[in-house]
Amino acid sequence: MEINLGKLAFDIDFHPSDNLVATGLIDGDVHLYRYSPDSVPVRQLEVHAHTESCRAVRFINGGLLLTGSPDCSILATDVETGSTITRIDNAHEAAVNRLINLTESTVASGDDEGCIKVWDTRERSCCNSFNAHEDYISDMTFASDARKLLTTSGDGTLSVCNLRRNTVQTRSEFSEDELLSVVLMKNGRKVVCGSQTGIILLYSWGCFKDCSDRFIDLSSNSIDAMLKVDEDRIITGSENGMINLVGILPNRVIQPIAEHSDCPIECLAFSHDRKFLGSIAHDQMLKLWDLDSILQDTVNTQTNETGVVDSDSDGDEMELDKDSSKLSKGNFVTGNKRKNANNEQAGSNNFFADI
């Protein structure tokens, strides 16, 4: 299934229990579509959420739609009526770039200057703040058992924020290029990061200062989006428009599974029942792929073994580096697509204002 959005989209998210998918667009609009396997998707809602682009979209609390923007606001919208529930004006001092669900009552946001904030959705207030990076927050993932928030950034580092202690517990050495995407693998023992040059970096839990492996054979194009399929496989979206199924330890390209011609992939997401893979790219198209079908097609496909060997021991203990001091910043490539498309400036403060 394909939906012509007519504008560049920056983020997508699926409803946690219904056949709804939301997109955030470059003009600040949010579109909500209802889909089904046997009919054309229908737009249910169109909301002008922000004065600048809508970079981040997440469903929270069973159905509210949360969005973030370079206008520095975070907005909660009722998906049934399109009415505003809460607007957080000046939520960050810089453009809001990412949103992620943590628990039933908390979400995290990341901005263009490397600041991460955790919000209590019941109290409508900021409960944690971390100055984790020196450049934009590109992606985030949450280790719920350990209460650790892992973030990647355009400054070329991976950070671990301890939500119990309200501290940036550790940060990796600076890599040579931007880190753009992150997932947890191998039952939490491995952290997998996609980079601007197409290299996948693997970190062992508790050993975040330097990566334990580098998978260099995937692509020379940036890996802008990643989704975890299971403990051994991920789906990657690249700058060349290719969506690949990739094996991790052993590291191998299993098979290309979808594409957006030559247009850079912006975001990937699974539907609530994992029957569909959603993708958006610079071709202004939202595509919904039959996940069961594309994964089944890979069962008998011969894999491309790379011969990369895991050089780190896979201990089960989630012990973090004790040394969280900053390291000297090396050279890195700049040029995040999301930031280049919108170079807006924004304000300050972080107080909630109900509407």
VOMAR-373374 format. One record per residue (C-alpha): residue in three letters; z, x, y; residue number from 1. Coordinates in nm, 3 decimals. Example, Ala and Ser with C-alpha at 12.3 -4.5 7.8 and 13.67 -1.06 7.14 Angstrom:
<lobas>
@vexvex->ALA; c3->0.780; c1->1.230; c2->-0.450; torza->1 .
@vexvex->SER; c3->0.714; c1->1.367; c2->-0.106; torza->2 .
</lobas>
This chain:
<lobas>
@vexvex->MET; c3->0.000; c1->0.000; c2->0.000; torza->1 .
@vexvex->GLU; c3->-0.083; c1->0.117; c2->0.350; torza->2 .
@vexvex->ILE; c3->0.033; c1->0.002; c2->0.692; torza->3 .
@vexvex->ASN; c3->-0.152; c1->0.116; c2->1.005; torza->4 .
@vexvex->LEU; c3->0.129; c1->0.162; c2->1.255; torza->5 .
@vexvex->GLY; c3->-0.108; c1->0.236; c2->1.541; torza->6 .
@vexvex->LYS; c3->0.130; c1->0.500; c2->1.676; torza->7 .
@vexvex->LEU; c3->0.294; c1->0.819; c2->1.556; torza->8 .
@vexvex->ALA; c3->0.609; c1->0.751; c2->1.352; torza->9 .
@vexvex->PHE; c3->0.898; c1->0.995; c2->1.329; torza->10 .
@vexvex->ASP; c3->1.127; c1->0.840; c2->1.069; torza->11 .
@vexvex->ILE; c3->1.146; c1->0.573; c2->0.799; torza->12 .
@vexvex->ASP; c3->1.427; c1->0.417; c2->0.600; torza->13 .
@vexvex->PHE; c3->1.449; c1->0.146; c2->0.336; torza->14 .
@vexvex->HIS; c3->1.700; c1->-0.140; c2->0.337; torza->15 .
@vexvex->PRO; c3->1.982; c1->-0.070; c2->0.084; torza->16 .
@vexvex->SER; c3->1.927; c1->-0.392; c2->-0.113; torza->17 .
@vexvex->ASP; c3->1.619; c1->-0.578; c2->0.016; torza->18 .
@vexvex->ASN; c3->1.244; c1->-0.508; c2->0.021; torza->19 .
@vexvex->LEU; c3->1.242; c1->-0.401; c2->0.385; torza->20 .
@vexvex->VAL; c3->1.131; c1->-0.072; c2->0.539; torza->21 .
@vexvex->ALA; c3->1.187; c1->0.037; c2->0.900; torza->22 .
@vexvex->THR; c3->0.994; c1->0.288; c2->1.109; torza->23 .
@vexvex->GLY; c3->1.080; c1->0.457; c2->1.440; torza->24 .
@vexvex->LEU; c3->0.781; c1->0.517; c2->1.668; torza->25 .
@vexvex->ILE; c3->0.689; c1->0.757; c2->1.945; torza->26 .
@vexvex->ASP; c3->0.700; c1->0.485; c2->2.214; torza->27 .
@vexvex->GLY; c3->1.063; c1->0.392; c2->2.133; torza->28 .
@vexvex->ASP; c3->0.974; c1->0.087; c2->1.925; torza->29 .
@vexvex->VAL; c3->1.117; c1->0.006; c2->1.581; torza->30 .
@vexvex->HIS; c3->0.904; c1->-0.187; c2->1.331; torza->31 .
@vexvex->LEU; c3->1.048; c1->-0.364; c2->1.027; torza->32 .
@vexvex->TYR; c3->0.819; c1->-0.462; c2->0.737; torza->33 .
@vexvex->ARG; c3->0.871; c1->-0.674; c2->0.427; torza->34 .
@vexvex->TYR; c3->0.684; c1->-0.547; c2->0.123; torza->35 .
@vexvex->SER; c3->0.626; c1->-0.654; c2->-0.238; torza->36 .
@vexvex->PRO; c3->0.418; c1->-0.513; c2->-0.525; torza->37 .
@vexvex->ASP; c3->0.164; c1->-0.796; c2->-0.518; torza->38 .
@vexvex->SER; c3->0.110; c1->-0.872; c2->-0.149; torza->39 .
@vexvex->VAL; c3->0.025; c1->-0.706; c2->0.180; torza->40 .
@vexvex->PRO; c3->0.330; c1->-0.586; c2->0.378; torza->41 .
@vexvex->VAL; c3->0.423; c1->-0.817; c2->0.665; torza->42 .
@vexvex->ARG; c3->0.588; c1->-0.710; c2->0.988; torza->43 .
@vexvex->GLN; c3->0.917; c1->-0.894; c2->1.023; torza->44 .
@vexvex->LEU; c3->1.047; c1->-0.746; c2->1.346; torza->45 .
@vexvex->GLU; c3->0.942; c1->-0.536; c2->1.643; torza->46 .
@vexvex->VAL; c3->1.210; c1->-0.409; c2->1.881; torza->47 .
@vexvex->HIS; c3->1.176; c1->-0.185; c2->2.184; torza->48 .
@vexvex->ALA; c3->1.489; c1->0.012; c2->2.104; torza->49 .
@vexvex->HIS; c3->1.469; c1->0.313; c2->2.336; torza->50 .
@vexvex->THR; c3->1.318; c1->0.425; c2->2.666; torza->51 .
@vexvex->GLU; c3->1.189; c1->0.737; c2->2.491; torza->52 .
@vexvex->SER; c3->1.070; c1->0.798; c2->2.135; torza->53 .
@vexvex->CYS; c3->1.266; c1->0.672; c2->1.834; torza->54 .
@vexvex->ARG; c3->1.322; c1->0.984; c2->1.625; torza->55 .
@vexvex->ALA; c3->1.581; c1->0.863; c2->1.373; torza->56 .
@vexvex->VAL; c3->1.621; c1->0.536; c2->1.178; torza->57 .
@vexvex->ARG; c3->1.896; c1->0.447; c2->0.926; torza->58 .
@vexvex->PHE; c3->2.024; c1->0.125; c2->0.770; torza->59 .
@vexvex->ILE; c3->2.405; c1->0.100; c2->0.777; torza->60 .
@vexvex->ASN; c3->2.673; c1->-0.149; c2->0.674; torza->61 .
@vexvex->GLY; c3->2.444; c1->-0.336; c2->0.436; torza->62 .
@vexvex->GLY; c3->2.179; c1->-0.424; c2->0.690; torza->63 .
@vexvex->LEU; c3->2.234; c1->-0.311; c2->1.050; torza->64 .
@vexvex->LEU; c3->1.966; c1->-0.075; c2->1.175; torza->65 .
@vexvex->LEU; c3->2.081; c1->0.240; c2->1.355; torza->66 .
@vexvex->THR; c3->1.835; c1->0.439; c2->1.569; torza->67 .
@vexvex->GLY; c3->1.852; c1->0.759; c2->1.774; torza->68 .
@vexvex->SER; c3->1.634; c1->0.887; c2->2.057; torza->69 .
@vexvex->PRO; c3->1.568; c1->1.168; c2->2.306; torza->70 .
@vexvex->ASP; c3->1.711; c1->0.930; c2->2.566; torza->71 .
@vexvex->CYS; c3->2.043; c1->1.041; c2->2.410; torza->72 .
@vexvex->SER; c3->2.137; c1->0.691; c2->2.297; torza->73 .
@vexvex->ILE; c3->2.219; c1->0.551; c2->1.954; torza->74 .
@vexvex->LEU; c3->2.148; c1->0.181; c2->1.903; torza->75 .
@vexvex->ALA; c3->2.266; c1->-0.064; c2->1.635; torza->76 .
@vexvex->THR; c3->2.030; c1->-0.361; c2->1.587; torza->77 .
@vexvex->ASP; c3->2.068; c1->-0.680; c2->1.382; torza->78 .
@vexvex->VAL; c3->1.766; c1->-0.685; c2->1.147; torza->79 .
@vexvex->GLU; c3->1.775; c1->-1.064; c2->1.115; torza->80 .
@vexvex->THR; c3->1.749; c1->-1.141; c2->1.487; torza->81 .
@vexvex->GLY; c3->1.651; c1->-0.813; c2->1.652; torza->82 .
@vexvex->SER; c3->1.948; c1->-0.845; c2->1.887; torza->83 .
@vexvex->THR; c3->2.153; c1->-0.545; c2->1.999; torza->84 .
@vexvex->ILE; c3->2.491; c1->-0.511; c2->1.832; torza->85 .
@vexvex->THR; c3->2.606; c1->-0.189; c2->2.000; torza->86 .
@vexvex->ARG; c3->2.443; c1->0.075; c2->2.216; torza->87 .
@vexvex->ILE; c3->2.599; c1->0.421; c2->2.250; torza->88 .
@vexvex->ASP; c3->2.464; c1->0.549; c2->2.579; torza->89 .
@vexvex->ASN; c3->2.485; c1->0.926; c2->2.626; torza->90 .
@vexvex->ALA; c3->2.593; c1->0.970; c2->2.264; torza->91 .
@vexvex->HIS; c3->2.480; c1->1.334; c2->2.284; torza->92 .
@vexvex->GLU; c3->2.408; c1->1.576; c2->2.564; torza->93 .
@vexvex->ALA; c3->2.064; c1->1.642; c2->2.415; torza->94 .
@vexvex->ALA; c3->1.797; c1->1.444; c2->2.231; torza->95 .
@vexvex->VAL; c3->1.922; c1->1.276; c2->1.912; torza->96 .
@vexvex->ASN; c3->1.703; c1->1.406; c2->1.631; torza->97 .
@vexvex->ARG; c3->1.865; c1->1.302; c2->1.300; torza->98 .
@vexvex->LEU; c3->2.093; c1->1.033; c2->1.154; torza->99 .
@vexvex->ILE; c3->2.257; c1->1.023; c2->0.811; torza->100 .
@vexvex->ASN; c3->2.496; c1->0.787; c2->0.632; torza->101 .
@vexvex->LEU; c3->2.817; c1->0.953; c2->0.512; torza->102 .
@vexvex->THR; c3->3.049; c1->0.673; c2->0.395; torza->103 .
@vexvex->GLU; c3->3.062; c1->0.296; c2->0.437; torza->104 .
@vexvex->SER; c3->3.224; c1->0.344; c2->0.777; torza->105 .
@vexvex->THR; c3->3.090; c1->0.679; c2->0.902; torza->106 .
@vexvex->VAL; c3->2.752; c1->0.819; c2->1.004; torza->107 .
@vexvex->ALA; c3->2.649; c1->1.158; c2->1.144; torza->108 .
@vexvex->SER; c3->2.401; c1->1.239; c2->1.418; torza->109 .
@vexvex->GLY; c3->2.238; c1->1.569; c2->1.511; torza->110 .
@vexvex->ASP; c3->2.070; c1->1.671; c2->1.835; torza->111 .
@vexvex->ASP; c3->1.820; c1->1.919; c2->1.976; torza->112 .
@vexvex->GLU; c3->2.087; c1->2.170; c2->2.081; torza->113 .
@vexvex->GLY; c3->2.253; c1->2.205; c2->1.739; torza->114 .
@vexvex->CYS; c3->2.543; c1->1.966; c2->1.793; torza->115 .
@vexvex->ILE; c3->2.651; c1->1.731; c2->1.512; torza->116 .
@vexvex->LYS; c3->2.873; c1->1.428; c2->1.566; torza->117 .
@vexvex->VAL; c3->3.043; c1->1.200; c2->1.315; torza->118 .
@vexvex->TRP; c3->3.090; c1->0.837; c2->1.421; torza->119 .
@vexvex->ASP; c3->3.335; c1->0.577; c2->1.294; torza->120 .
@vexvex->THR; c3->3.127; c1->0.257; c2->1.285; torza->121 .
@vexvex->ARG; c3->3.437; c1->0.035; c2->1.274; torza->122 .
@vexvex->GLU; c3->3.606; c1->0.190; c2->1.576; torza->123 .
@vexvex->ARG; c3->3.274; c1->0.266; c2->1.745; torza->124 .
@vexvex->SER; c3->3.388; c1->0.612; c2->1.841; torza->125 .
@vexvex->CYS; c3->3.317; c1->0.977; c2->1.771; torza->126 .
@vexvex->CYS; c3->3.570; c1->1.118; c2->1.523; torza->127 .
@vexvex->ASN; c3->3.428; c1->1.469; c2->1.462; torza->128 .
@vexvex->SER; c3->3.206; c1->1.707; c2->1.654; torza->129 .
@vexvex->PHE; c3->3.056; c1->2.038; c2->1.543; torza->130 .
@vexvex->ASN; c3->2.862; c1->2.295; c2->1.743; torza->131 .
@vexvex->ALA; c3->2.699; c1->2.420; c2->1.426; torza->132 .
@vexvex->HIS; c3->2.364; c1->2.559; c2->1.544; torza->133 .
@vexvex->GLU; c3->2.175; c1->2.712; c2->1.833; torza->134 .
@vexvex->ASP; c3->1.864; c1->2.497; c2->1.801; torza->135 .
@vexvex->TYR; c3->1.765; c1->2.145; c2->1.689; torza->136 .
@vexvex->ILE; c3->1.914; c1->1.984; c2->1.379; torza->137 .
@vexvex->SER; c3->1.622; c1->1.939; c2->1.140; torza->138 .
@vexvex->ASP; c3->1.793; c1->1.777; c2->0.840; torza->139 .
@vexvex->MET; c3->2.133; c1->1.688; c2->0.693; torza->140 .
@vexvex->THR; c3->2.278; c1->1.606; c2->0.352; torza->141 .
@vexvex->PHE; c3->2.630; c1->1.513; c2->0.245; torza->142 .
@vexvex->ALA; c3->2.837; c1->1.646; c2->-0.047; torza->143 .
@vexvex->SER; c3->3.067; c1->1.346; c2->-0.074; torza->144 .
@vexvex->ASP; c3->3.307; c1->1.487; c2->-0.337; torza->145 .
@vexvex->ALA; c3->3.372; c1->1.798; c2->-0.130; torza->146 .
@vexvex->ARG; c3->3.354; c1->1.614; c2->0.206; torza->147 .
@vexvex->LYS; c3->3.106; c1->1.873; c2->0.333; torza->148 .
@vexvex->LEU; c3->2.810; c1->1.804; c2->0.560; torza->149 .
@vexvex->LEU; c3->2.524; c1->2.050; c2->0.514; torza->150 .
@vexvex->THR; c3->2.273; c1->2.091; c2->0.796; torza->151 .
@vexvex->THR; c3->1.955; c1->2.290; c2->0.857; torza->152 .
@vexvex->SER; c3->1.822; c1->2.392; c2->1.195; torza->153 .
@vexvex->GLY; c3->1.533; c1->2.538; c2->1.389; torza->154 .
@vexvex->ASP; c3->1.750; c1->2.845; c2->1.444; torza->155 .
@vexvex->GLY; c3->1.683; c1->2.939; c2->1.080; torza->156 .
@vexvex->THR; c3->2.032; c1->2.878; c2->0.941; torza->157 .
@vexvex->LEU; c3->2.211; c1->2.650; c2->0.697; torza->158 .
@vexvex->SER; c3->2.559; c1->2.533; c2->0.800; torza->159 .
@vexvex->VAL; c3->2.846; c1->2.373; c2->0.611; torza->160 .
@vexvex->CYS; c3->3.074; c1->2.145; c2->0.815; torza->161 .
@vexvex->ASN; c3->3.413; c1->2.064; c2->0.663; torza->162 .
@vexvex->LEU; c3->3.495; c1->1.705; c2->0.756; torza->163 .
@vexvex->ARG; c3->3.856; c1->1.731; c2->0.636; torza->164 .
@vexvex->ARG; c3->3.932; c1->2.031; c2->0.857; torza->165 .
@vexvex->ASN; c3->3.688; c1->1.943; c2->1.136; torza->166 .
@vexvex->THR; c3->3.542; c1->2.293; c2->1.134; torza->167 .
@vexvex->VAL; c3->3.209; c1->2.466; c2->1.074; torza->168 .
@vexvex->GLN; c3->3.329; c1->2.635; c2->0.757; torza->169 .
@vexvex->THR; c3->3.038; c1->2.870; c2->0.707; torza->170 .
@vexvex->ARG; c3->2.687; c1->2.946; c2->0.822; torza->171 .
@vexvex->SER; c3->2.410; c1->3.136; c2->0.648; torza->172 .
@vexvex->GLU; c3->2.240; c1->3.445; c2->0.777; torza->173 .
@vexvex->PHE; c3->1.942; c1->3.380; c2->1.001; torza->174 .
@vexvex->SER; c3->1.622; c1->3.345; c2->0.803; torza->175 .
@vexvex->GLU; c3->1.292; c1->3.457; c2->0.948; torza->176 .
@vexvex->ASP; c3->1.172; c1->3.105; c2->1.022; torza->177 .
@vexvex->GLU; c3->1.293; c1->2.750; c2->1.079; torza->178 .
@vexvex->LEU; c3->1.471; c1->2.559; c2->0.804; torza->179 .
@vexvex->LEU; c3->1.333; c1->2.205; c2->0.810; torza->180 .
@vexvex->SER; c3->1.471; c1->2.013; c2->0.510; torza->181 .
@vexvex->VAL; c3->1.764; c1->2.023; c2->0.267; torza->182 .
@vexvex->VAL; c3->1.874; c1->1.861; c2->-0.062; torza->183 .
@vexvex->LEU; c3->2.157; c1->1.919; c2->-0.310; torza->184 .
@vexvex->MET; c3->2.052; c1->1.996; c2->-0.669; torza->185 .
@vexvex->LYS; c3->2.194; c1->2.094; c2->-1.010; torza->186 .
@vexvex->ASN; c3->2.497; c1->1.866; c2->-0.980; torza->187 .
@vexvex->GLY; c3->2.592; c1->2.018; c2->-0.647; torza->188 .
@vexvex->ARG; c3->2.564; c1->2.381; c2->-0.754; torza->189 .
@vexvex->LYS; c3->2.243; c1->2.453; c2->-0.564; torza->190 .
@vexvex->VAL; c3->2.135; c1->2.380; c2->-0.207; torza->191 .
@vexvex->VAL; c3->1.756; c1->2.374; c2->-0.163; torza->192 .
@vexvex->CYS; c3->1.597; c1->2.424; c2->0.181; torza->193 .
@vexvex->GLY; c3->1.236; c1->2.391; c2->0.291; torza->194 .
@vexvex->SER; c3->1.108; c1->2.626; c2->0.560; torza->195 .
@vexvex->GLN; c3->0.842; c1->2.655; c2->0.830; torza->196 .
@vexvex->THR; c3->0.639; c1->2.905; c2->0.626; torza->197 .
@vexvex->GLY; c3->0.639; c1->2.698; c2->0.308; torza->198 .
@vexvex->ILE; c3->0.902; c1->2.904; c2->0.126; torza->199 .
@vexvex->ILE; c3->1.179; c1->2.714; c2->-0.055; torza->200 .
@vexvex->LEU; c3->1.518; c1->2.886; c2->-0.024; torza->201 .
@vexvex->LEU; c3->1.788; c1->2.826; c2->-0.286; torza->202 .
@vexvex->TYR; c3->2.157; c1->2.880; c2->-0.208; torza->203 .
@vexvex->SER; c3->2.438; c1->2.873; c2->-0.462; torza->204 .
@vexvex->TRP; c3->2.737; c1->2.659; c2->-0.369; torza->205 .
@vexvex->GLY; c3->3.006; c1->2.879; c2->-0.220; torza->206 .
@vexvex->CYS; c3->2.760; c1->3.163; c2->-0.151; torza->207 .
@vexvex->PHE; c3->2.588; c1->3.042; c2->0.162; torza->208 .
@vexvex->LYS; c3->2.553; c1->3.368; c2->0.352; torza->209 .
@vexvex->ASP; c3->2.226; c1->3.455; c2->0.180; torza->210 .
@vexvex->CYS; c3->1.993; c1->3.266; c2->-0.051; torza->211 .
@vexvex->SER; c3->2.000; c1->3.343; c2->-0.423; torza->212 .
@vexvex->ASP; c3->1.629; c1->3.269; c2->-0.475; torza->213 .
@vexvex->ARG; c3->1.306; c1->3.217; c2->-0.286; torza->214 .
@vexvex->PHE; c3->1.024; c1->3.005; c2->-0.426; torza->215 .
@vexvex->ILE; c3->0.713; c1->3.133; c2->-0.251; torza->216 .
@vexvex->ASP; c3->0.430; c1->2.975; c2->-0.452; torza->217 .
@vexvex->LEU; c3->0.436; c1->2.617; c2->-0.327; torza->218 .
@vexvex->SER; c3->0.234; c1->2.636; c2->-0.005; torza->219 .
@vexvex->SER; c3->0.177; c1->2.838; c2->0.309; torza->220 .
@vexvex->ASN; c3->0.235; c1->2.518; c2->0.507; torza->221 .
@vexvex->SER; c3->0.573; c1->2.408; c2->0.637; torza->222 .
@vexvex->ILE; c3->0.789; c1->2.190; c2->0.411; torza->223 .
@vexvex->ASP; c3->0.897; c1->1.921; c2->0.654; torza->224 .
@vexvex->ALA; c3->1.049; c1->1.670; c2->0.411; torza->225 .
@vexvex->MET; c3->1.216; c1->1.676; c2->0.069; torza->226 .
@vexvex->LEU; c3->1.357; c1->1.412; c2->-0.165; torza->227 .
@vexvex->LYS; c3->1.563; c1->1.469; c2->-0.478; torza->228 .
@vexvex->VAL; c3->1.415; c1->1.294; c2->-0.783; torza->229 .
@vexvex->ASP; c3->1.676; c1->1.423; c2->-1.028; torza->230 .
@vexvex->GLU; c3->1.875; c1->1.743; c2->-1.086; torza->231 .
@vexvex->ASP; c3->1.559; c1->1.935; c2->-1.182; torza->232 .
@vexvex->ARG; c3->1.285; c1->1.793; c2->-0.955; torza->233 .
@vexvex->ILE; c3->1.217; c1->1.729; c2->-0.589; torza->234 .
@vexvex->ILE; c3->0.933; c1->1.571; c2->-0.393; torza->235 .
@vexvex->THR; c3->0.811; c1->1.773; c2->-0.094; torza->236 .
@vexvex->GLY; c3->0.600; c1->1.674; c2->0.206; torza->237 .
@vexvex->SER; c3->0.408; c1->1.949; c2->0.383; torza->238 .
@vexvex->GLU; c3->0.220; c1->2.018; c2->0.703; torza->239 .
@vexvex->ASN; c3->-0.115; c1->2.002; c2->0.520; torza->240 .
@vexvex->GLY; c3->-0.055; c1->1.637; c2->0.428; torza->241 .
@vexvex->MET; c3->0.021; c1->1.705; c2->0.061; torza->242 .
@vexvex->ILE; c3->0.310; c1->1.545; c2->-0.126; torza->243 .
@vexvex->ASN; c3->0.407; c1->1.748; c2->-0.433; torza->244 .
@vexvex->LEU; c3->0.640; c1->1.710; c2->-0.729; torza->245 .
@vexvex->VAL; c3->0.825; c1->2.041; c2->-0.764; torza->246 .
@vexvex->GLY; c3->1.058; c1->2.173; c2->-1.032; torza->247 .
@vexvex->ILE; c3->1.369; c1->2.370; c2->-0.937; torza->248 .
@vexvex->LEU; c3->1.506; c1->2.640; c2->-1.173; torza->249 .
@vexvex->PRO; c3->1.264; c1->2.696; c2->-1.329; torza->250 .
@vexvex->ASN; c3->1.073; c1->2.690; c2->-1.000; torza->251 .
@vexvex->ARG; c3->0.725; c1->2.549; c2->-1.039; torza->252 .
@vexvex->VAL; c3->0.472; c1->2.319; c2->-0.878; torza->253 .
@vexvex->ILE; c3->0.448; c1->2.036; c2->-1.129; torza->254 .
@vexvex->GLN; c3->0.171; c1->1.837; c2->-0.963; torza->255 .
@vexvex->PRO; c3->0.039; c1->1.702; c2->-0.632; torza->256 .
@vexvex->ILE; c3->0.122; c1->1.330; c2->-0.636; torza->257 .
@vexvex->ALA; c3->0.002; c1->1.188; c2->-0.301; torza->258 .
@vexvex->GLU; c3->-0.150; c1->1.284; c2->0.032; torza->259 .
@vexvex->HIS; c3->-0.216; c1->1.188; c2->0.394; torza->260 .
@vexvex->SER; c3->-0.548; c1->1.373; c2->0.421; torza->261 .
@vexvex->ASP; c3->-0.478; c1->1.682; c2->0.635; torza->262 .
@vexvex->CYS; c3->-0.214; c1->1.516; c2->0.851; torza->263 .
@vexvex->PRO; c3->0.138; c1->1.664; c2->0.860; torza->264 .
@vexvex->ILE; c3->0.403; c1->1.469; c2->0.672; torza->265 .
@vexvex->GLU; c3->0.692; c1->1.356; c2->0.894; torza->266 .
@vexvex->CYS; c3->0.927; c1->1.183; c2->0.650; torza->267 .
@vexvex->LEU; c3->0.973; c1->1.067; c2->0.289; torza->268 .
@vexvex->ALA; c3->1.210; c1->0.801; c2->0.155; torza->269 .
@vexvex->PHE; c3->1.282; c1->0.603; c2->-0.163; torza->270 .
@vexvex->SER; c3->1.308; c1->0.225; c2->-0.174; torza->271 .
@vexvex->HIS; c3->1.646; c1->0.081; c2->-0.273; torza->272 .
@vexvex->ASP; c3->1.534; c1->0.028; c2->-0.635; torza->273 .
@vexvex->ARG; c3->1.337; c1->0.357; c2->-0.641; torza->274 .
@vexvex->LYS; c3->1.019; c1->0.171; c2->-0.729; torza->275 .
@vexvex->PHE; c3->0.841; c1->0.294; c2->-0.417; torza->276 .
@vexvex->LEU; c3->0.806; c1->0.624; c2->-0.237; torza->277 .
@vexvex->GLY; c3->0.752; c1->0.579; c2->0.136; torza->278 .
@vexvex->SER; c3->0.575; c1->0.838; c2->0.349; torza->279 .
@vexvex->ILE; c3->0.469; c1->0.869; c2->0.712; torza->280 .
@vexvex->ALA; c3->0.244; c1->1.131; c2->0.868; torza->281 .
@vexvex->HIS; c3->0.047; c1->1.214; c2->1.181; torza->282 .
@vexvex->ASP; c3->-0.235; c1->0.983; c2->1.068; torza->283 .
@vexvex->GLN; c3->-0.012; c1->0.697; c2->1.199; torza->284 .
@vexvex->MET; c3->-0.001; c1->0.544; c2->0.851; torza->285 .
@vexvex->LEU; c3->0.299; c1->0.426; c2->0.652; torza->286 .
@vexvex->LYS; c3->0.214; c1->0.451; c2->0.281; torza->287 .
@vexvex->LEU; c3->0.410; c1->0.301; c2->-0.007; torza->288 .
@vexvex->TRP; c3->0.342; c1->0.468; c2->-0.341; torza->289 .
@vexvex->ASP; c3->0.424; c1->0.325; c2->-0.686; torza->290 .
@vexvex->LEU; c3->0.685; c1->0.582; c2->-0.788; torza->291 .
@vexvex->ASP; c3->0.690; c1->0.496; c2->-1.157; torza->292 .
@vexvex->SER; c3->0.314; c1->0.534; c2->-1.177; torza->293 .
@vexvex->ILE; c3->0.291; c1->0.869; c2->-1.002; torza->294 .
@vexvex->LEU; c3->0.581; c1->1.018; c2->-1.198; torza->295 .
@vexvex->GLN; c3->0.438; c1->0.892; c2->-1.527; torza->296 .
@vexvex->ASP; c3->0.110; c1->1.065; c2->-1.445; torza->297 .
@vexvex->THR; c3->0.295; c1->1.398; c2->-1.443; torza->298 .
@vexvex->VAL; c3->0.446; c1->1.369; c2->-1.792; torza->299 .
@vexvex->ASN; c3->0.164; c1->1.550; c2->-1.971; torza->300 .
@vexvex->THR; c3->0.052; c1->1.764; c2->-1.680; torza->301 .
@vexvex->GLN; c3->0.062; c1->2.136; c2->-1.742; torza->302 .
@vexvex->THR; c3->0.306; c1->2.298; c2->-1.502; torza->303 .
@vexvex->ASN; c3->0.250; c1->2.607; c2->-1.296; torza->304 .
@vexvex->GLU; c3->0.533; c1->2.842; c2->-1.398; torza->305 .
@vexvex->THR; c3->0.622; c1->3.093; c2->-1.126; torza->306 .
@vexvex->GLY; c3->0.850; c1->3.326; c2->-1.320; torza->307 .
@vexvex->VAL; c3->1.120; c1->3.322; c2->-1.052; torza->308 .
@vexvex->VAL; c3->1.459; c1->3.386; c2->-1.212; torza->309 .
@vexvex->ASP; c3->1.787; c1->3.253; c2->-1.075; torza->310 .
@vexvex->SER; c3->1.973; c1->3.561; c2->-0.962; torza->311 .
@vexvex->ASP; c3->2.303; c1->3.387; c2->-0.892; torza->312 .
@vexvex->SER; c3->2.568; c1->3.262; c2->-1.130; torza->313 .
@vexvex->ASP; c3->2.606; c1->2.883; c2->-1.147; torza->314 .
@vexvex->GLY; c3->2.981; c1->2.839; c2->-1.116; torza->315 .
@vexvex->ASP; c3->3.105; c1->2.482; c2->-1.098; torza->316 .
@vexvex->GLU; c3->3.379; c1->2.547; c2->-0.843; torza->317 .
@vexvex->MET; c3->3.289; c1->2.433; c2->-0.493; torza->318 .
@vexvex->GLU; c3->3.457; c1->2.723; c2->-0.313; torza->319 .
@vexvex->LEU; c3->3.309; c1->2.809; c2->0.025; torza->320 .
@vexvex->ASP; c3->3.271; c1->3.140; c2->0.203; torza->321 .
@vexvex->LYS; c3->3.588; c1->3.222; c2->0.393; torza->322 .
@vexvex->ASP; c3->3.401; c1->3.426; c2->0.654; torza->323 .
@vexvex->SER; c3->3.244; c1->3.180; c2->0.895; torza->324 .
@vexvex->SER; c3->3.180; c1->3.426; c2->1.178; torza->325 .
@vexvex->LYS; c3->2.844; c1->3.412; c2->1.352; torza->326 .
@vexvex->LEU; c3->2.580; c1->3.666; c2->1.261; torza->327 .
@vexvex->SER; c3->2.324; c1->3.821; c2->1.491; torza->328 .
@vexvex->LYS; c3->2.023; c1->3.602; c2->1.547; torza->329 .
@vexvex->GLY; c3->1.694; c1->3.737; c2->1.413; torza->330 .
@vexvex->ASN; c3->1.340; c1->3.647; c2->1.503; torza->331 .
@vexvex->PHE; c3->1.220; c1->3.301; c2->1.403; torza->332 .
@vexvex->VAL; c3->0.919; c1->3.081; c2->1.459; torza->333 .
@vexvex->THR; c3->0.956; c1->2.781; c2->1.688; torza->334 .
@vexvex->GLY; c3->0.754; c1->2.463; c2->1.695; torza->335 .
@vexvex->ASN; c3->0.910; c1->2.157; c2->1.531; torza->336 .
@vexvex->LYS; c3->0.651; c1->1.876; c2->1.533; torza->337 .
@vexvex->ARG; c3->0.907; c1->1.619; c2->1.638; torza->338 .
@vexvex->LYS; c3->1.015; c1->1.822; c2->1.940; torza->339 .
@vexvex->ASN; c3->0.662; c1->1.918; c2->2.041; torza->340 .
@vexvex->ALA; c3->0.550; c1->1.555; c2->2.041; torza->341 .
@vexvex->ASN; c3->0.830; c1->1.467; c2->2.284; torza->342 .
@vexvex->ASN; c3->0.977; c1->1.725; c2->2.519; torza->343 .
@vexvex->GLU; c3->1.215; c1->1.487; c2->2.692; torza->344 .
@vexvex->GLN; c3->1.532; c1->1.586; c2->2.875; torza->345 .
@vexvex->ALA; c3->1.855; c1->1.380; c2->2.856; torza->346 .
@vexvex->GLY; c3->2.211; c1->1.328; c2->2.983; torza->347 .
@vexvex->SER; c3->2.571; c1->1.372; c2->2.870; torza->348 .
@vexvex->ASN; c3->2.899; c1->1.209; c2->2.753; torza->349 .
@vexvex->ASN; c3->2.969; c1->1.033; c2->2.424; torza->350 .
@vexvex->PHE; c3->3.138; c1->0.699; c2->2.494; torza->351 .
@vexvex->PHE; c3->3.047; c1->0.366; c2->2.334; torza->352 .
@vexvex->ALA; c3->2.936; c1->0.076; c2->2.549; torza->353 .
@vexvex->ASP; c3->2.912; c1->-0.266; c2->2.386; torza->354 .
@vexvex->ILE; c3->2.633; c1->-0.499; c2->2.492; torza->355 .
</lobas>
